[in-house]
Amino acid sequence: MGERPFLVIDTGGFEPVAKEGIMHEMAKQTRQAVAEADMVIFIVDGRQGMTPHDKTITDFLRKSGRQVMLVVNKAEGMRYSAVTADFYELGMGDPYVISAAHGDGVMDLVEEALNLALAQKPVDEEVAVDLGKAIRIAIVGRPNVGKSTMVNTLLGEERVIAFDMPGTTRDSIEIPFERSGQQYTLIDTAGIRRRGKVFEAIEKFSVVKTLQSISEANVVLLLLDAQQDISEQDAHIAGFILESGRALVVGVNKWDGLTSSRRDEIKIDLDRKLDFLSFAKFHYISALKATGVDQLMKSINSAYAAAMSDLSTPKLTRALIEAVEHQQPRRKGSIRPKLR
């Protein structure tokens, strides 16, 4: 919103007393989301009025120690005093009134939430400096492509559980290490799945962490599985990396054991389905046997250097001219932007 980036976690319905099943898993992940949040927006139903469930959630939020904004939804056409009267009993201050369906009050709510969150979380300059010393690498890909195995190979020890079962790594794990005198921080993430396939709440938050890890990385290593067909989801992940503006290196894992004809088929498939990644370096590797990893790391260093380099004005101008010759900017109305 505006120039201030922020991450929103939309939790499932919160049943704090649930003991089993999907509602129990959703409650666990909601608790995790609250613990990690800078601001919690507690939405209640203005048409239904206050319920015993609202009181239970209020007790939980009060004990969490997090800053909470009480928001009364579905308030269209209702007077403020009428729609908020019941909810003062919760003891959470003056409620904010919105209509999510109509957009009434939503922008003001978000603006106020950001102001309150930033006011209580000053920037830690020392941490920012420390993080800048190491190249931050996010390792992403579909579940079970070998991300954790890649981390263990780079470190030379088993630091992350690698098991032949999608979803073994649920959380993003940051691991600092040094290689050939260069400091790195590896971000091993849970595999991204297509949003329509994210049924469990626990998987949902893994996706959030992965997308956040990409945004926080300097270079993203996209791992593909050579033993599976290149899917629409691989292209979707690659597209998000491009949109984030991060440097990109592609590793085609599990390359060992494939016949020469199968390898040729895979390369043709990559050229066809991921042609928009033609600028990126592709490496055909085996994370398990550590083959091709040295060259992969060299490409990561090169991608980082290119992304962080300061271009002189003439170089930048030439780069922009070449980019425009390759792809004209999108029209705005009847006018196409031109370089000056």
BELZIMO-V542273 format. One record per residue. N is the residue number from 0. RES is the residue in one letter. SS is DSSP state (alpha for helix, beta for strand, coil for the rest). PSI is psi in degrees with one decimal (999 if undefined). Layout:
# BELZIMO-V542273
N&RES&SS&PSI, N&RES&SS&PSI
This chain:
# BELZIMO-V542273
0&M&coil&120.5, 1&G&coil&-134.1, 2&E&coil&7.6, 3&R&coil&107.6, 4&P&coil&146.9, 5&F&coil&158.9, 6&L&coil&128.0, 7&V&coil&129.3, 8&I&coil&113.1, 9&D&coil&103.9, 10&T&coil&161.0, 11&G&coil&175.6, 12&G&coil&129.8, 13&F&coil&114.4, 14&E&coil&85.7, 15&P&coil&-18.3, 16&V&coil&-0.4, 17&A&coil&137.8, 18&K&coil&-16.5, 19&E&coil&171.4, 20&G&alpha&-171.0, 21&I&alpha&-33.2, 22&M&alpha&-35.0, 23&H&alpha&-43.0, 24&E&alpha&-40.1, 25&M&alpha&-38.6, 26&A&alpha&-40.3, 27&K&alpha&-43.2, 28&Q&alpha&-30.2, 29&T&alpha&-41.4, 30&R&alpha&-41.1, 31&Q&alpha&-43.5, 32&A&alpha&-41.9, 33&V&alpha&-41.9, 34&A&alpha&-31.3, 35&E&alpha&-7.3, 36&A&coil&148.8, 37&D&coil&-25.3, 38&M&coil&134.5, 39&V&beta&126.3, 40&I&beta&111.2, 41&F&beta&109.2, 42&I&beta&128.8, 43&V&beta&165.0, 44&D&beta&110.7, 45&G&coil&-27.5, 46&R&coil&-37.6, 47&Q&coil&-28.2, 48&G&coil&179.5, 49&M&coil&140.9, 50&T&coil&162.5, 51&P&alpha&-32.6, 52&H&alpha&-39.7, 53&D&alpha&-39.7, 54&K&alpha&-39.2, 55&T&alpha&-43.7, 56&I&alpha&-39.3, 57&T&alpha&-43.7, 58&D&alpha&-42.6, 59&F&alpha&-46.5, 60&L&alpha&-36.9, 61&R&alpha&-39.2, 62&K&alpha&-21.7, 63&S&alpha&-24.0, 64&G&coil&3.0, 65&R&coil&153.5, 66&Q&coil&130.3, 67&V&beta&136.7, 68&M&beta&121.4, 69&L&beta&121.9, 70&V&beta&124.4, 71&V&beta&116.4, 72&N&beta&169.9, 73&K&coil&41.5, 74&A&coil&10.5, 75&E&coil&133.3, 76&G&coil&8.1, 77&M&coil&146.2, 78&R&coil&147.2, 79&Y&alpha&-47.2, 80&S&alpha&-33.6, 81&A&alpha&-40.8, 82&V&alpha&-22.2, 83&T&alpha&-11.2, 84&A&alpha&-49.2, 85&D&alpha&-34.8, 86&F&alpha&-10.0, 87&Y&alpha&-23.5, 88&E&alpha&-22.0, 89&L&alpha&-15.6, 90&G&coil&34.1, 91&M&coil&23.7, 92&G&coil&-167.6, 93&D&coil&124.4, 94&P&coil&151.2, 95&Y&beta&141.4, 96&V&beta&129.3, 97&I&coil&169.3, 98&S&beta&100.4, 99&A&coil&-36.5, 100&A&coil&-34.8, 101&H&coil&-6.9, 102&G&coil&5.6, 103&D&beta&124.3, 104&G&coil&-2.0, 105&V&alpha&-45.2, 106&M&alpha&-42.2, 107&D&alpha&-37.0, 108&L&alpha&-47.1, 109&V&alpha&-43.1, 110&E&alpha&-44.0, 111&E&alpha&-39.2, 112&A&alpha&-43.0, 113&L&alpha&-41.2, 114&N&alpha&-44.9, 115&L&alpha&-41.0, 116&A&alpha&-43.9, 117&L&alpha&-30.6, 118&A&alpha&-31.0, 119&Q&coil&0.9, 120&K&coil&78.8, 121&P&coil&154.0, 122&V&coil&131.1, 123&D&coil&99.3, 124&E&alpha&-34.6, 125&E&alpha&-40.1, 126&V&alpha&-41.0, 127&A&alpha&-38.2, 128&V&alpha&-43.5, 129&D&alpha&-42.2, 130&L&alpha&-29.0, 131&G&coil&-13.0, 132&K&coil&-24.8, 133&A&coil&148.1, 134&I&beta&120.5, 135&R&beta&120.1, 136&I&beta&120.2, 137&A&beta&124.1, 138&I&beta&113.4, 139&V&beta&162.8, 140&G&coil&173.3, 141&R&coil&162.2, 142&P&coil&140.1, 143&N&coil&28.1, 144&V&coil&-6.3, 145&G&coil&25.5, 146&K&alpha&-48.4, 147&S&alpha&-35.6, 148&T&alpha&-39.2, 149&M&alpha&-43.8, 150&V&alpha&-48.4, 151&N&alpha&-36.1, 152&T&alpha&-42.6, 153&L&alpha&-34.8, 154&L&alpha&-20.0, 155&G&coil&15.7, 156&E&coil&161.0, 157&E&coil&95.1, 158&R&coil&-22.3, 159&V&coil&136.0, 160&I&coil&123.2, 161&A&coil&110.4, 162&F&coil&143.1, 163&D&coil&63.7, 164&M&coil&120.2, 165&P&coil&136.3, 166&G&coil&9.1, 167&T&coil&-42.9, 168&T&coil&106.7, 169&R&coil&-32.0, 170&D&coil&159.1, 171&S&coil&133.1, 172&I&beta&124.2, 173&E&beta&128.4, 174&I&beta&113.3, 175&P&beta&144.6, 176&F&beta&168.6, 177&E&beta&139.6, 178&R&beta&122.1, 179&S&coil&39.6, 180&G&coil&-3.9, 181&Q&beta&133.3, 182&Q&beta&136.9, 183&Y&beta&158.2, 184&T&beta&116.2, 185&L&beta&133.6, 186&I&beta&102.4, 187&D&beta&123.2, 188&T&coil&160.8, 189&A&coil&146.9, 190&G&coil&138.7, 191&I&coil&134.4, 192&R&coil&160.6, 193&R&coil&138.8, 194&R&alpha&-34.8, 195&G&alpha&-17.6, 196&K&alpha&-3.1, 197&V&coil&89.3, 198&F&coil&-44.4, 199&E&coil&142.4, 200&A&alpha&-34.7, 201&I&alpha&-35.6, 202&E&alpha&-37.0, 203&K&alpha&-43.8, 204&F&alpha&-25.4, 205&S&alpha&-39.6, 206&V&alpha&-43.4, 207&V&alpha&-45.0, 208&K&alpha&-37.5, 209&T&alpha&-47.2, 210&L&alpha&-37.1, 211&Q&alpha&-38.7, 212&S&alpha&-39.6, 213&I&alpha&-43.1, 214&S&alpha&-28.5, 215&E&alpha&-4.4, 216&A&coil&157.6, 217&N&coil&-42.5, 218&V&beta&137.2, 219&V&beta&127.3, 220&L&beta&109.7, 221&L&beta&115.1, 222&L&beta&132.4, 223&L&beta&155.9, 224&D&beta&112.2, 225&A&coil&-18.5, 226&Q&coil&2.5, 227&Q&coil&154.2, 228&D&coil&147.6, 229&I&coil&123.7, 230&S&coil&171.2, 231&E&alpha&-32.7, 232&Q&alpha&-35.6, 233&D&alpha&-44.4, 234&A&alpha&-36.6, 235&H&alpha&-44.2, 236&I&alpha&-45.1, 237&A&alpha&-39.9, 238&G&alpha&-39.8, 239&F&alpha&-39.2, 240&I&alpha&-43.2, 241&L&alpha&-43.5, 242&E&alpha&-31.1, 243&S&alpha&-15.6, 244&G&coil&17.1, 245&R&coil&150.4, 246&A&beta&147.2, 247&L&beta&135.0, 248&V&beta&138.8, 249&V&beta&129.3, 250&G&beta&121.2, 251&V&beta&102.6, 252&N&beta&166.2, 253&K&coil&39.0, 254&W&coil&-22.8, 255&D&coil&146.2, 256&G&coil&-6.0, 257&L&coil&144.8, 258&T&coil&160.6, 259&S&alpha&-36.6, 260&S&alpha&-38.6, 261&R&alpha&-38.1, 262&R&alpha&-39.7, 263&D&alpha&-40.7, 264&E&alpha&-42.2, 265&I&alpha&-42.1, 266&K&alpha&-38.1, 267&I&alpha&-40.1, 268&D&alpha&-40.1, 269&L&alpha&-44.4, 270&D&alpha&-34.1, 271&R&alpha&-44.0, 272&K&alpha&-24.3, 273&L&coil&39.0, 274&D&alpha&-24.1, 275&F&alpha&-3.3, 276&L&alpha&22.4, 277&S&coil&-22.5, 278&F&coil&-21.6, 279&A&coil&154.2, 280&K&beta&129.8, 281&F&beta&134.4, 282&H&beta&134.8, 283&Y&beta&110.7, 284&I&coil&170.9, 285&S&beta&106.8, 286&A&coil&-34.3, 287&L&coil&-40.2, 288&K&coil&0.7, 289&A&coil&21.4, 290&T&beta&134.1, 291&G&coil&-0.6, 292&V&alpha&-35.9, 293&D&alpha&-46.8, 294&Q&alpha&-34.6, 295&L&alpha&-45.3, 296&M&alpha&-34.8, 297&K&alpha&-39.6, 298&S&alpha&-35.6, 299&I&alpha&-42.7, 300&N&alpha&-41.8, 301&S&alpha&-41.1, 302&A&alpha&-39.9, 303&Y&alpha&-45.2, 304&A&alpha&-41.4, 305&A&alpha&-40.6, 306&A&alpha&-31.2, 307&M&alpha&0.1, 308&S&coil&146.4, 309&D&coil&118.1, 310&L&coil&137.4, 311&S&coil&163.0, 312&T&alpha&-43.9, 313&P&alpha&-43.2, 314&K&alpha&-42.2, 315&L&alpha&-40.7, 316&T&alpha&-44.6, 317&R&alpha&-39.8, 318&A&alpha&-40.8, 319&L&alpha&-40.0, 320&I&alpha&-44.2, 321&E&alpha&-39.0, 322&A&alpha&-41.9, 323&V&alpha&-36.3, 324&E&alpha&-34.2, 325&H&alpha&-40.2, 326&Q&coil&113.1, 327&Q&coil&142.4, 328&P&coil&153.9, 329&R&coil&142.5, 330&R&beta&148.3, 331&K&beta&100.3, 332&G&coil&-126.6, 333&S&coil&3.7, 334&I&beta&133.9, 335&R&beta&125.6, 336&P&coil&144.8, 337&K&coil&150.1, 338&L&coil&144.0, 339&R&coil&999
